[in-house]
């Protein structure tokens, strides 16, 4: 991969004490607390031993082997659990596996049950013996008196296990069992030779099965152990075979047995790949051949400090800094590498592709896995545009690889296989927004072709592309509500059980595409997109002042209950989705009436505050979908900023800060609400933008993109990128004494008072100073 993947930013020399914790309290990883919100968290949420946007994502698993029937349930690591079943190397949306586990004593080859740690190779642990930060994890496995440590480079995982004195110290390589969101194992293999262990696992995730039935996800590894074992063997499930060096099939695994001295450490480096064992080996040799565990850990700390350091804050409360940098950490953790150092990548059809190489023989860009981009334009893509533009451009080139290979953009992709998620597709909007803010390091004609097809073409549309009801939307200007009778509402074509929310979403995407078309001189397309961008008006019911689903005859549905979730609205209801007109917030305010709009929205937040702005203290990702407002899910993430368009920025400040203070927490159970749906950094990124005091309801898709200016949580916010990415700092100054009881009433940009509380994006990237009063 090209050298700018690990950005060389600041020259920070990081020293550690014996516990591995940074000494300097001003190091930004000091504020990162990965255990926040780990109760009921998604499989990819907790991966402390990883680099930003990396492939190797190492973490302990407490219940990852339990399976994930629907593909989205919370599984992997849970704050409330008290035993660890091993350490998985792959953690991604719909991807998980390659588990290592150290033990002593009697050999056990299955993970065992949470309620009975002795039933398998899992071990009890205490929270006081666990420590995690960005790039590193450590825990004491009580049952074996083994200290396990994890760290990583982009594609290589590092394990260090410190054993007690024992004649039977074991390391289990559990390859052929289901882990996390990976789905059932179809095949696996593992081989031992000369202190190296290699193999693969083939899985069938639930979302791949739904959207691309015949596809699979393949994971490969090549590991090196730094000590020769006394003995080795393989196993299939619970049946071991002493002295065997190879095993294949479901349930396959391998074990090594050592004699260890007290506090003797055994280290493992494991190269990972989605294409082949050979490429996994090449990834290891390229990134970690001469690297020790300790050096890899130090490099991980430095890399995280560099990435986090692109946005530095001063002043404010310590707890707010913890929430801020932990949120930023999560925003940089997801959507990780899927290509190898040589540019090999897994293609949609299961073959291996090759990313073009530059003059230095390095790949011109990388390829990535990605959860659905649903709602990410309200946080992740804005954050990428502000501080990580190279990654945003890389991500777009990655999406275009799939388009070239399979003819459709994918909303979510796992090793290039379609995993659409909610059955919509916002990738076109994200690409249009990137072009709109000046990010152009991708094939623009191809990108426009892909965006246009994504927003207008229904013929031969495949399930993995999502938006299967797009044809009726383009034809009639709305998607009708059709009750689901199949259990697979995302696959309906003549309408949708979520027809009203689809109409709103497709209209917003068309608005973004319209600006893209106009910029490229596509006048006819601009007219078509602009017409469809107004489609939300077809579902506005003036008698109730709600967005209301229509049936196939174009009539508003009867027995309309604006609180009812799932009836016309995906993961929400009419109270929540009526505000989903980000492309025309002024039009929405005028339609409802400014006074009514402010009164209704303010009262919604007052009532929702009683329920922690979502699902209350119920530990359930869907706990808030029947409420008036649900911060725990994507459709609502812009709503608190809408007061700007109704003349009440004071109410934006009031409710944004209340959400920051009350919805977001700093412990394992109260982190992102209580067990709410933190999809690969979306909610964390929202907090980061709120903390900075800037946000764009339109997701940077308007003709002159800019941010609504709010009230930051800190005295200063400094945005500073490496000069290779962007020259000049942009600094936001706010007086916290004024902000405590007030809100931003006036903003001065480089000495000139702004006419409105709007920061043009072009001014931010030029660098300068914004002073808020």
N, C-alpha and C positions, 0 to 999 in steps of 0.2 A: 504494500500500500504506500501511497505517496507520503512523504515525510511530514506533511502538515497535519497528519492525523493526530499525532501527539504534538500539540503546539508548544513551541519553545517560547515561553512568555517571560516569566520573571525569574531572576536568579535567586531562588529561595533555598538556603541550605537548612535542612530540617534535621534536628537531632532528636533522639528519643531516649527515654529511660528504659529500664529493664522490662517494664510492663508494656512497652510499645506505644504508650500515650505521648503525644507531642508535648515537649516542655514549654514551648513558646505559646502563651495563651492568645497571642495575636494571630497565630496561624489559623486560617479560616476553617480547616478541618476540625479544629477544636469545637466549633459550633455544630458540626454535623452529628446528629444522633440517629443512626439508622433504625434503632429499635422503636422510635416514635411511631405509633399507629400500627404496630405489627399484629394486634389482635384482629383476627378475621381478615388478613390481608391476602391479596392475590399472589400467585406463585412467584411472579417476577418482581414483586415489591421489595423483598428483603434480600439484597445481594451486596453486602458490604465489601467483599473482596473482589472488586472490579474497577476498571477504569471508565472514564466517560465514554459512552457509546461503544463499549467494548464487546467482544464476543465471549471471552472468559468471564463468567459471572459466578463466583463461588460463594456458597452460603450453607449454613446448617439446614437440615430438614427435620422437622418434627413430625409431620404427617403427610409428606409429599407422596409416599408410597400408597396412600389410601385411594388414589384415583380422583378423577375429575369428570364425572359423567357428562355434564353439560358444557364443559370447556371453560366456564367462567367462575366456578365456585372458589371460595377461599380455601387454599391448600398450600402446604409448603412449610411455612414457619409461623407459629402463633405464639404471641407473648404469654399466653396463659398455660402453655404446655411446659412440662418439666422433664422431658427426655428428648434426646437427639438421636435420629436413626442413621445419620451419616452426613456426608458433605457432597452435594451435587455440583457439577462443574458447569452445566448449562442451565440458565434461567432466562427464559424469554417468553413472549406471548405464544402460547400453544407449543412451546418447546421446553423439554427438560429431561435430564438424565445424566448418566456417567457418574455414579455415586462411589465415593471412597469412604471407608470407615475403619479406624484403628480399634483394636481390641486386645485384651490379654486373656489367657486361660483357654477354656474350652472353645473350640471353633463353632461358631454359628454363622449361617450363610443367608438368613432371612432377617428382615428388619425388625419384626416383632410388633407388638401393639403398644399404644400409648399408655394404656392402663396397666401394662405388665412389661416393664422394660426387660426383664429377664427372659422374656419369650423370644428374644432375637438378639441381634448384635447391637441394638440401640443401648444408650446409656443415660442415666439420670444426670442432670446438671442443675446448678444453682445460678440464679441471676447475678449474685455477687462475684461469681467466678467467670463471668462473660464480659467481654469488652469489644466494642465495634466502632469503627469510624469509616470515613470514606477511604477505601483501598485496603482495609485490613480487618481481620476478625480473629478473636482468640476465645477459647473456652476450655474449662477443665471438665473432662468426662469422668464423673465421680466413680462410676462402677469399675473403671479400669485405671484410675489415677493417671490418665493420659492428658497432656495439654495439647490441644489441636490449634494450629494457626493457619490462616489462609491469606494469600495476597495474589496479585495478578499483573500481567502485562496485557496488551490488547487481546491476544489470542492464546495466551499461555496461563494456566493456573498453577499456583505454587501451594503445596501442602507441607507443613512441618509438624510432625507428631513427636512429642517428647514423652518417652515411655518410662515406667518404673523398671527396676531390675526384674527380669522375667526370662524364663526359658521358652515361653510361648507367647511372644508378642506378635500379633497378627495385623495384616492390612488386608481388608476385604475390598475387592473391585467388583461392585454389583452393577452389572451392565444390562442384563436382560429383563429388568423389572420396570414397570411403569413408574414414572416420577412426574409429579406436578401436573401441568396441563398437557402433557405429551400424548395422552391417549394410550390405548393398548399397544403392547409390543408385538410386532409381527415377526421380527427376526433380530438376532444379535450374534455377536462373535467376540471372543477374547483369546489372546495368545500371549504366552510368556516366553521370552528368549533373552538371555544375557542381560538381565536387570532391566529390560524394557517390557512394557505391557502395551499391547495395541488392540484395537478392535472397533466395533461399530454397533449401533442399535438403530433399528427401523421402527418408527411408530406411526400411529394413525390418530392424530388429534381430532377432537369432536368437530371443530370448526372447519378443518380441512375436509373431513368426511361430508359435512353439510354443503360446502361450496365447491369442492373439487373432488368428487367421490373417489376417483381412482388414484389420487395422489397420496404420497407418503412424505414423512419428514425423516431424513437420515442424519445421524450424528456420528462423527468419527473422532478417534483420539489416539495419541501416541504418548506414552508416559515413560519416564526414566526414574528409577529409584536409586538413591545414592549408597545403598548398602546391599550386599549379596545376601539373599535369604538362606536359612538353614534348610528349608523345605518349601515346597509349593504344591499347588493342586488347583483343580477346577471344581465347579459345582453346577448343578442344574436345580434351581430352587433349594431344597433342603438336603439334597443328596451330593456329598462331596466325593471327589475322586483324587486321592493322594497321588502325587507324582505326575499327574496329567498336565500338559502344558497348553492345551487348547480345548475350548468348548464352544459349541454353537447352538443357536435356537433360543426360544423364549426361556427366560429364567437363568440364562448363562452368566457365569461369573468366575472369578479367579481369586485365590488367596495366596499370600506370602507369609511365612512364619520365620521369626527372627529370635535370636537370643540378644537381650539388651541389658546394658548396665543402667544403674540409677541415673535418671535425667539424660539419657542418651536420646538424641534426636535423629529421626530418619526423615529425609526430605524427598518429595516427589515433584517433578515438573511434568506438566501434562499439556502437550500441544493439542489444540482443538480445531476442528474443521467441519464444514457441512458438505465437503466434496469428496474427500478420500483420506485414507490413513496416511498415504505418502505426503499429502499436503499438510496434514496435521503435524507430521514430523518436520516438514520444512518450516512451518510456522514456529515450532519450538526452536529449531536451529537458528532461525533468523532473529528471533526476539530474545532468546533466553539461554543460548548455548553456554555462555560463560557467566551467567547471572546467578548469584546466590540468592537465597530467600531474603536475607536482610537487605541486600542491595535492591532487589525488586520491590520490597516494601517501601524503602526510602524513595524510590522513583515514583511509586504509586502516590505517596504523600505529596511529592512535589507536583506531579501532574494534576492532582485534585486541587491543590492550592492555586495553581496557575489558572485552571478553568474557573474555579469559584472566584478568583481574584479579578476577573473581568468586570465584576460588579462589587464594589466595596462600599460598605456603609459605615458611618460613624454616628455616635450618639444613640439615643433610644434605649429601650430596655434590653437586658441580657436575654430574656426569654424570647423577645421578638427577633433577635439575631439568630437564636437557635432555630426558630421556626423558619426564618428567611433562608439560612444556608442549608438547612435540611431539606426545605422545599426545592431549592436550586439543585441540590445533589440529586434528588429524585428526577428532576426535569432533565438532567444530564445522564441519567443512568439507563433509561429505557432505549428502545429502538436501536439495538446494537448491531455490530459488524456481522455480516454473513459471507464476506469474501476473504480470500487468503492473501498472504503477503505477495504472492506472484500474480494476483488478479483473477484467479479462478473463483467462480461463484456457482451456486446451484441454480439452474434454470427452472422455469416453471414446468417444463415437460419431464423433469427428472434427470436430464443430461447436465454436463458441466459446461459452463460458458467461460469466456475470457474477456475481461475488461481490457480495453486498449491500453497499451503502455506508452509512456512519454519518452522523450529523448534520454532520460536517465534510467530507462528500463523499469521504471516504477509505474504501477497502475495510475491512470489519470484521475480516478476517483474510486470510492469504495461502494460496496453493496451492503444493505442493511435489512434486518427484520424490522417489522413495525406493527404495533397494535393499530387498530382502526384510528383514523385521524379525526373521528367524530368529536366535535367540540374543541379540538386542539388549536384552532385558529383564534380562540379567545385567550390563549395562554402560551402554549408551546411555540407555535410559529411566530408569535409576536416576540417572545423571548429570544428565539433563534435569530430573528431579524435584528434585534437590538445588539446581541452580544456574541452570537455564534453563527455568523452568516456563512462561513465556509461549510459548516455542517449542513445547513439548510440547503445550500446548492448541491452538496454531495447527496443528500437525501432525495432531492429531485432527480438527479441523474440516476440514482438507484431505482426510483419509481419508473423512470423511462426505460430502464433495462427490461423490466417486466412488461411494459407496454410493447416494446419491440419484439420480445420473445413470444408474447401470448395475445397481443392485439387489443388488450384492455388494461386500463389502469386498475390497480388493486387498492382498496381502501385499507385493508390490513394484509400483510404478507408474512408467511413463515417459511423460510428458505425458498422464497419466490412463489410458494403455493398460496392461492387465494384463501384468506380467512376474513371475510368481509365484516364479521362481527354483527353489527346492528342491521346490516342489509342496505345501508345507504353508501355514499361514496363522496367524501369531501376532498379527495386528493386534487381534483381539478381546481377547487377554490384555493388550496394551499399553494399550488404552482402559480396560479394567477396572482396571488398576493405577493409572492416572492418577486415575480417580474415587476409588479407594481411599485415595489420599494427599491428597485434598481439591482436586484440580484439576477445576473444573467449568465453565470458560468454553467450553462447547459445548452442543449440544442433547442433553441427557441422555436423554430418552425415545427419541429417534432413535438415539442411541449404544447404548442397551440393546437396542433392536430389532435393530440391526446385529450386536451381539455375540452375542445369542441365536441369530440365524440362522447366524452363522459357526460356532458350536460344535455346533448340533443339526440343521440342515436339510441334507438330501442331495438332495431332489427338485429336479430341473432345475438342479442345481449346475453352473456353467460352469467350464471349465479354469482361467480366470484367477483364480478364487476359491481354487484349491488344495483340498487335503483331499478329493479325489474319492472316497476310500474311507471317508469319514465315516459313510455310512449303515450299513455293516457294523460299524463301531466302535460306534455308538450301539445297534445291535440286539444285538450279541453281547458287547460289553464289551472287544473287542480287534479289531485288524485282522490278518487272517491273512497269513502269508508266501506269496506267489505269485511264483515265478520269472518274471522279465521276459523276454518273447519278442519285444517290439516295439521296443526301443530307446528307448521313452518311458515309463518306469515311473511317472512322476508322473501319468499319465493313466489308470491302472487304477482301477476302481471296486469290484470285488469283493474287494479285498485289495490288497496291495502288496509289491513286492520289498523294501520297507522297512517292512513291517508292524509289526515290534517297536518300532522307533524312533517310528513314527507313533502307536502306542498310548500310548507314554510322553508324547509331545508333546501329544496331544489330551487326555490325562488332566490334564496340568498346566494347559492352557488352560481346561478345565472347572472346575478348582479356582478359578482367577481369576474366571471368570464366576459361580461360586457366591457369592462374596463380593459381587459387584456385585448379583446377584439379591436376596440377603438384605438389603443396604442399602436396596433399593427396595421391600422388602416382598413380593417375588415368591416366596412360600413353596414353591409347587409346583415352580417352576423350580429353586429352591435344592436341593430334594431330588434332582431329576434330575441336576443338575450334580455334586452331592456324591457320588452313586453312581458316576458316570463318572470322577470324580477318583481313585477307588480302583482303576481298571482296571489299573494297573500290577501289581497283585497277581496278576492272572490269568496273567501271563507269568513270574512268579518261580518258578524251578525250585529247590526246596530241596535236591535231590540234588547240584547243582553250585554252588548259591548264586550263580547268574547269572540275569539276565533272558535268556529263551530264546524265540526265535520259535515260534509255533504254526502248524500248517497249517490248511486250510479245515475239517478235521474236529475241530479243537480239540485236536490232539495235538502235543506238543513235536516239533520237527523232528529227524530222525535225523542222524547224522554231524555233530553240532554241534561246531564249532570256535570257541571264544570270541574267537580272534584274527582270524577271517576278516572282512574288511570287506565291505560292500555286501550281505551275505547276511542280510536282515532288518533291517539298520541302515544308515541313510543317512550316508555320509561317516564311517563309524566301525565299531565292532565291539562285542561283548558286554562286553569288559573296560571299555570306555569308557562305554557306555550303561547298564550296571547301576547306575551312580550317578545316573542321570537320574530322580530322584524328588524334585525340589526342593520340591514341595508337602507332602511328608511325610518329611523327612530322619530324624526320630526313629523313625518306623515302619520305614524302611529299615535303620537301624542295629540295631534290635531284631530284625528279620527275619534279618539276617545274623549277629547277635551282636556285641556291642560289642568284645570282644577280637579276634575274627576280623576285624571291620570295620577297626579301627585298624591291625592287623598287615598286612592285605592292602593297604590304601590307602598306608600308609607304604612298604611294599616296592615298590609300583607307582611311587611317586615316586623312590625310590632307583634303581630300574632305569632309569626314564625320564630321570633326570638325565644318564645316560651318553649320551643321544641328544638333548641340549639340549631336553628336555621336548617333543619332537615329532618332526620329520622330520630331525633331525640337521643336517648342513650341506648336505644336498641341496636345491638350489634348485628347489622344486616345491611348489605349494600343497597337494597331496594326499600329500606325503611321509610324513606322520605318521598316516594313517588306519588303518594296520595295527598301530600300537603299543599299549602299555598305557595311555598317556595322550598326548593331543595338544593342546597349548596353541594350536597354530596354527589351530584350527577351533572353531566355536561350541559344539558339544555338551559340551565339557569345562570350560568357563570357570568353573563354580561348585565344581568338585570339591575344590580345595585348601582351601576354606572349610568343608567338611563335617566336619572334625575337631571343630569347635565343638560339634556335636550328639552327639559320642561322647566328650566329656569331655577332649579333648586340644587346647586352643587353642595350646599350645606348638608342635604339629606344623603347625597352620595358619600360624603365624608363620614357622616354619622353611622351609616349602615355598613360601609366597607370596613371601618375600624371595629365595629361590633362583631362582624363576622371573623375578622382576624383574631380578635380577643377571645371569642367564645366558641366558634366552630373548630378552630385550630387549637390543638393542645400540644403538650410536650411529654406525654407518657405513652406507654405501650397500648393502652386501650383508648384513651382520648388523644388521638393524633390528628387524623383528617376526619372530623366528626367522630362517630363511634362505629368503627367498622364500615365506613363508607367506601365508595368506589374510586380509589386513587389510581386511574389508568395511566401508568407509565409517566408520571410526573405532571399530570394535568392540574390537579388541585395544588400541588406544590408550586407550580409555575404561576398560578393565579395569585398565590400569596406573595410571591416575589414581585410581581407587577404592582400589586396593591401596596406593598411595602415601599416601592419606589415612588408611588404616587402618580403613576401613569397607566393608561389602559385605553384601548380602542375598541369600542363596541362593534365597529364594522370589520374588525380583524385586519386592518391595513389594506382593505380592498377598494376604498373610495378613490376618486380621481386625484385628489391631493391628500394622500394619507397622513394622518397625524393622530396624536394621543389626546384623550381628554385628560386634563391635569387635575389631580386630586390633592390629597394631603398625605405626604409621606410619613412613615413611621419613624424616620431617622433624621438627624440633623443634616447629614450630607449623603448623597448617593453619587458615586463616581463610576462612570462607565469608561473603561480603558481597555482597548484591544491591542494585540501586537501590531506593530506598524505594517507587517505583511498583510494584515487583514483590514485595518482601518487606522488612519492617522488622526491624532487629536483626541483629547478627553472631552467627555461631556459630564458636567457636574451639576447636580440639583442641590440647591441650598434651601433648607426649611428651618424655621424657628420652632422648636418643639414646645417652648413655653407658650407661644402664640397658638400652636396647634392643639394644645391640650384641651382648651375650651372653645376653640374656634375652628375655622376652616380656611382653605386657600381662597382669597377673594381677588387677588391680583398676582400676575406673574410678569417678571421682567426677563426677557431673553437678550443676553449680551447688551444690557443697559437700556433696552427699549421695552416699554410696556406693551404687552400683547393685548389686542382688542378683545379676544375671547380666551377662555381657559383651554386653549388647544395648542399643543406642541407639534409643529410640522415634523414629520419623520426626517425630511431632508436636512433640517436644522440639527437634529440630534446626531446624524452621522457626520456632519461637518465639524462637530465639536463646539464647545462653548459653555456658557453658564446660564442656568435658569434659577432665578431667585424668586421664591414664593413668599407672599405675605398674606 
